[in-house]
Amino acid sequence: MLDVFVCLLLLVLGLKVKNWFTGFNAYDRKLLNYLFFWHLIIGAAYCYNVSDGTGDAYTYWFAPQNQGWRVVMNYINRGSASGYVYLVNYFPAHILNLSFFTGSMLYMVLGYVGFVFLYKIIKVNVPRFLYLRKVKILWIPIFPYFLFLPNLHYWTCGIGKDTLLFFAIVIFMYALSHIRKRFLYIIVAVLISIFIRPHILLYLLLAFGTAAVLDGRLKIYKKVILCLLFLGGSYYIFPYVAKFARIEDLQSESISDYSNQHITKLSKARTSSSLDVSSYPYPVKVFTFLFRPLFFDLPGALAMLASMENLLYLLFFVKVLFSSPLAAYRLASVPVKSMVVFFILGSITFPLILGNLGIMLRQKTPFMLLFLIFGFFVLVRAQLKKKPLKRRIPQPASTV
């Protein structure tokens, strides 16, 4: 009975959460409703796919439910990030004894809330974004249909680290438009990321610090202060990253050893999605991380679907490259500039340690989502150039 009540409550919450944001018109609310139901459909498929006990989500829910506080503290004391996921799940799984499906619903709605924040980021930082409906790739308008790509939802709706990290990343980027007013969002994002994947927090700090310093609208003394703050913050965060990754220092030999070890582990043919990248040149590794699997990699319907999405990403990426991205970057807001730096950091480092296609698809999702927003900014600017407006394009500003 409690499961039914919680599921109904979550459905109402999911449908109403967009009303907590100001500035959404009838079109925005209608689109967000479609996104909500699509996210639920993908989430239900994910739940069904892992309910046989083969996925991490199954363990993340049933370990704290069946073993209680003991397993939570055991994993936390061992320094495992999984312990903090068990901690998040302890109350709903063990205390309330909710079912796996209800737990999945909790994460589905959390992932959808992340998409609402993402949509708000687009609305605030990409002026006249509806012009993107005229931009097509393979006859598909990039807006809003790129927001419905299945893998973007599949890896942001399941029980586990990926949904929590996605939520942390988007609220961090959302807060950058008005830091003092939204500082609590930054605190929440920091707490989630530092315990689950501390290197993501390092990327977020470096991304914002770099973007703020490169922003021409910021005064020199503020740039200096920001540099010192974020260099100091990165210095104190790095020990957590090093402990997480088992890297003792920044020496290239240490990083190389770590990369080789993880590529060996992740490229073992224990799943149908394995791909050995250890012998690939570095540029090919980067390409593999961003745009594979493609049609020649893997058989099967799911692989074909992932290949189609990656083909769209590849064509989108090429289209952005040929639409004056550097000029657009100079005009972008600090949050959008931060997204570009975050994408670059992930693109140049993650290929060093990932060799399994399934893990690549999962871990690249937040990077690709943020690059989509920058790409939207670049392409809407190019579209507006084709059809000049009488008045000046407004600068992105917060409306919340």
C-alpha positions in Angstrom: 0.0 0.0 0.0 2.8 2.4 0.9 4.4 1.7 -2.5 1.3 2.7 -4.3 1.0 5.9 -2.3 4.6 6.8 -2.9 4.4 6.1 -6.7 1.2 8.2 -7.0 2.9 11.0 -5.0 6.0 10.8 -7.3 3.8 11.1 -10.4 2.1 14.2 -9.0 5.5 15.7 -8.1 6.9 15.0 -11.5 4.0 16.7 -13.2 4.0 19.7 -10.9 7.8 20.3 -10.5 7.9 22.5 -13.6 5.5 24.9 -11.9 8.1 25.7 -9.3 10.1 27.6 -12.0 9.1 31.0 -13.3 9.4 31.9 -17.0 7.9 28.7 -18.5 5.2 29.4 -21.1 2.5 27.0 -22.4 4.9 25.5 -25.0 7.6 24.9 -22.4 5.1 23.2 -20.0 3.7 21.0 -22.7 7.2 19.9 -23.8 8.2 19.2 -20.2 5.1 17.0 -19.8 6.2 15.0 -22.9 9.7 14.8 -21.4 8.3 13.5 -18.1 6.3 10.7 -19.6 9.1 9.8 -22.0 11.5 9.7 -19.1 9.1 7.4 -17.2 8.8 5.0 -20.2 12.6 4.8 -20.5 12.9 4.4 -16.7 10.4 1.6 -16.7 12.4 -0.2 -19.4 15.6 0.3 -17.5 13.9 -1.1 -14.3 12.7 -4.1 -16.2 16.1 -4.6 -17.9 18.0 -4.8 -14.5 15.3 -6.5 -12.4 16.9 -9.9 -13.1 19.7 -8.9 -10.7 22.4 -8.3 -13.4 22.6 -4.5 -13.0 24.3 -2.3 -10.4 20.9 -0.8 -9.6 19.7 -4.1 -8.2 22.6 -4.2 -5.8 22.3 -0.6 -4.8 18.8 -1.1 -3.7 18.7 -4.6 -2.2 22.1 -4.5 -0.3 20.9 -1.8 2.1 17.4 -3.2 2.2 18.5 -6.8 3.1 21.6 -6.1 5.1 20.8 -2.7 6.7 23.2 -0.3 8.3 26.0 -2.8 8.4 26.6 -2.9 4.7 26.4 0.9 4.5 29.1 1.5 7.0 31.2 -1.4 5.7 31.4 0.1 2.3 31.9 3.7 3.6 34.7 2.6 5.9 36.4 0.8 2.9 36.3 4.1 1.0 33.9 2.8 -1.6 31.6 5.3 -3.4 29.0 2.6 -3.4 28.6 3.1 0.3 27.2 6.6 -0.2 24.7 5.3 -2.7 23.7 2.7 -0.1 23.4 5.5 2.4 21.0 7.5 0.1 18.9 4.3 -0.4 19.0 3.2 3.3 15.8 5.1 4.4 13.5 4.3 1.5 14.8 0.7 1.0 15.4 -0.5 4.6 13.3 1.8 6.8 10.3 2.2 4.5 10.9 -1.2 2.8 9.8 0.2 -0.6 9.9 -2.1 -3.6 12.6 -2.0 -6.2 10.1 -0.4 -8.7 9.2 2.3 -6.2 12.9 3.0 -5.7 13.4 3.2 -9.4 10.5 5.7 -9.5 12.3 7.9 -7.0 15.4 8.0 -9.2 13.3 8.4 -12.4 11.7 11.6 -10.9 15.0 12.8 -9.7 16.4 12.4 -13.2 13.4 14.2 -14.7 13.9 17.1 -12.3 17.4 17.3 -13.6 15.9 17.6 -17.1 13.7 20.5 -15.9 16.8 22.3 -14.6 18.5 21.5 -17.9 15.6 23.0 -19.9 15.7 26.1 -17.7 19.4 26.4 -18.4 18.7 26.3 -22.2 15.9 28.9 -21.9 18.0 31.3 -19.9 21.3 30.9 -21.7 20.3 30.3 -25.3 18.4 33.4 -26.5 15.7 32.6 -29.1 16.3 28.9 -28.8 13.1 28.1 -30.7 14.9 29.0 -33.9 16.6 25.6 -33.5 13.5 24.0 -34.8 14.7 25.1 -38.2 18.0 23.3 -37.8 17.9 19.7 -38.9 20.2 16.7 -38.9 19.2 13.7 -40.9 15.8 15.5 -41.4 15.4 15.6 -37.6 14.9 19.1 -36.0 17.6 19.3 -33.3 15.2 21.0 -30.9 13.3 19.6 -29.1 13.9 16.1 -30.5 17.5 15.8 -29.4 16.3 16.1 -25.8 14.4 12.9 -26.3 17.3 10.7 -27.4 16.8 7.5 -25.4 20.3 7.0 -24.0 20.2 10.5 -22.4 17.3 9.3 -20.4 18.3 5.6 -20.0 21.5 6.6 -18.1 19.8 9.3 -16.0 16.8 7.4 -14.6 18.2 4.3 -12.9 19.1 3.7 -9.2 22.7 4.5 -8.7 25.5 6.9 -9.2 24.8 8.1 -12.7 21.4 9.7 -11.9 22.8 11.3 -8.8 25.8 12.7 -10.7 23.6 14.0 -13.5 21.4 15.8 -11.0 24.5 17.3 -9.3 26.0 18.5 -12.5 22.9 20.3 -13.8 22.1 22.0 -10.6 25.7 23.2 -10.4 25.5 24.7 -13.9 22.1 26.1 -13.1 23.4 27.9 -10.0 26.2 29.6 -12.0 23.7 32.1 -13.4 23.1 33.6 -10.0 25.6 32.2 -7.5 24.7 34.1 -4.4 21.0 33.4 -4.8 21.5 29.7 -5.6 24.5 28.9 -3.5 22.6 26.1 -1.8 22.4 24.2 -5.1 26.2 24.4 -5.4 26.6 23.0 -1.9 24.3 20.1 -2.7 26.2 19.4 -6.0 29.5 19.5 -4.2 28.3 17.0 -1.5 26.9 14.6 -4.0 29.9 14.6 -6.3 32.7 14.6 -3.7 31.4 11.4 -2.2 30.3 9.6 -5.3 32.8 10.7 -8.0 35.2 13.4 -6.6 36.9 13.8 -10.0 33.6 15.2 -11.3 33.7 17.9 -8.7 37.2 18.7 -9.7 36.1 19.1 -13.3 33.2 21.3 -12.3 35.4 23.6 -10.3 38.1 23.8 -13.0 35.4 24.4 -15.6 33.8 27.3 -13.8 37.1 28.8 -12.8 38.5 28.6 -16.3 35.3 30.0 -17.8 35.1 32.9 -15.4 38.7 33.8 -16.0 38.2 33.7 -19.8 35.0 35.8 -19.6 35.8 39.3 -20.8 33.0 40.8 -18.8 34.6 40.0 -15.5 36.9 42.5 -13.8 40.5 41.7 -13.4 40.6 41.6 -9.6 37.6 39.3 -9.6 39.4 37.0 -12.0 42.5 36.9 -9.7 40.3 36.1 -6.7 38.5 33.4 -8.6 41.7 31.9 -9.8 43.1 31.7 -6.2 39.9 30.3 -4.8 39.5 27.6 -7.4 43.2 26.7 -7.5 43.0 26.4 -3.7 39.8 24.4 -3.9 41.2 22.1 -6.5 44.4 21.6 -4.4 42.3 20.4 -1.4 40.0 18.3 -3.5 42.7 16.5 -5.4 43.7 14.2 -2.4 40.1 12.8 -2.5 40.4 12.3 -6.3 43.8 10.6 -5.9 42.4 8.3 -3.2 39.4 7.5 -5.3 41.6 6.8 -8.4 44.6 5.3 -6.5 46.9 7.9 -8.0 49.7 9.1 -5.7 50.8 12.1 -7.6 50.5 13.9 -10.9 53.5 12.2 -12.5 52.8 11.0 -16.0 54.0 7.5 -15.2 51.5 7.2 -12.4 48.6 8.3 -14.5 49.8 6.1 -17.4 49.9 3.1 -15.0 46.5 3.8 -13.7 45.1 4.1 -17.2 46.6 0.9 -18.4 45.3 -1.0 -15.4 41.8 0.2 -15.9 41.7 -0.3 -19.6 42.8 -3.8 -19.0 40.0 -4.4 -16.5 37.3 -2.6 -18.5 38.2 -4.1 -21.9 37.9 -7.8 -20.7 35.4 -9.6 -22.9 33.0 -10.2 -20.0 30.1 -8.4 -21.7 28.8 -8.1 -25.2 29.7 -4.4 -25.1 33.4 -4.8 -24.5 35.9 -3.0 -26.7 39.6 -3.1 -26.2 41.0 0.4 -26.7 44.4 -0.2 -25.1 46.2 -0.3 -28.5 44.4 2.6 -30.0 46.1 6.0 -30.7 44.9 8.6 -28.3 42.8 10.6 -30.9 41.0 7.3 -31.7 40.3 6.7 -28.1 38.7 10.2 -27.8 36.6 9.5 -30.9 35.6 6.1 -29.5 34.5 7.7 -26.2 32.4 10.4 -27.9 30.9 8.7 -30.9 31.0 4.9 -30.6 29.5 2.3 -30.8 28.7 2.9 -34.5 26.9 0.5 -36.8 30.0 -1.6 -37.5 30.8 -2.2 -33.8 28.1 -4.4 -32.3 25.1 -6.5 -33.4 21.6 -6.3 -32.0 18.7 -3.9 -31.8 20.0 -1.9 -28.8 23.4 -1.5 -30.4 21.7 -0.2 -33.6 19.8 2.3 -31.5 22.9 3.5 -29.7 24.7 3.7 -33.1 22.0 5.9 -34.6 22.3 8.3 -31.6 26.1 8.4 -31.9 25.7 9.2 -35.6 23.5 12.1 -34.7 26.0 13.3 -32.1 28.8 13.0 -34.7 26.9 15.0 -37.3 25.8 17.5 -34.7 29.4 17.9 -33.6 30.6 18.5 -37.1 27.8 21.0 -37.8 28.8 23.0 -34.6 32.5 23.0 -35.7 31.5 24.6 -39.0 29.3 27.3 -37.3 32.0 29.5 -35.8 32.1 28.0 -32.3 35.0 30.1 -31.1 33.2 33.3 -31.9 30.1 32.0 -30.2 32.1 31.0 -27.2 33.3 34.5 -26.7 29.7 35.7 -26.6 28.3 32.9 -24.4 27.4 33.3 -20.7 29.7 32.0 -18.0 27.5 28.9 -17.4 27.7 27.9 -21.1 31.5 28.5 -21.2 31.8 26.3 -18.1 29.9 23.6 -20.0 32.3 23.7 -22.8 35.3 23.4 -20.5 33.6 20.6 -18.6 33.0 18.7 -21.9 36.6 19.2 -23.0 38.0 18.0 -19.6 35.8 14.8 -19.8 36.6 14.2 -23.4 40.4 14.3 -23.0 40.6 12.3 -19.7 37.9 9.7 -19.7 39.1 7.9 -22.8 42.3 7.2 -20.9 40.6 4.8 -18.5 37.4 3.6 -20.2 37.4 0.6 -22.5 34.0 -0.9 -22.2 31.3 0.5 -24.6 28.5 0.2 -22.0 30.6 2.2 -19.5 31.4 4.8 -22.2 27.8 5.3 -23.0 26.9 5.7 -19.4 29.7 8.0 -18.4 29.7 10.3 -21.4 26.0 11.2 -21.0 26.4 14.3 -18.8 29.3 15.6 -21.0 27.2 15.2 -24.2 24.2 16.8 -22.7 26.2 19.9 -21.7 27.8 20.0 -25.2 24.3 19.9 -26.7 23.5 23.2 -24.9 26.7 24.8 -26.2 25.9 23.5 -29.6 22.4 24.9 -29.4 23.9 28.3 -28.6 26.3 28.1 -31.5 23.6 27.0 -34.0 20.9 29.5 -32.9 23.5 32.2 -33.4 24.3 30.9 -36.9 20.5 30.7 -37.6 20.0 34.3 -36.5 22.8 35.4 -38.8 20.9 34.1 -41.7 17.8 36.1 -40.7 19.0 39.3 -39.0 16.8 40.8 -36.4 16.0 44.5 -36.0 16.9 44.6 -32.4 20.0 43.4 -30.6 20.1 39.8 -29.3 19.5 40.0 -25.5 22.3 38.8 -23.2 21.4 35.7 -21.2 20.0 36.6 -17.8 18.4 34.7 -14.9 14.6 34.9 -14.7 14.2 32.9 -11.5 
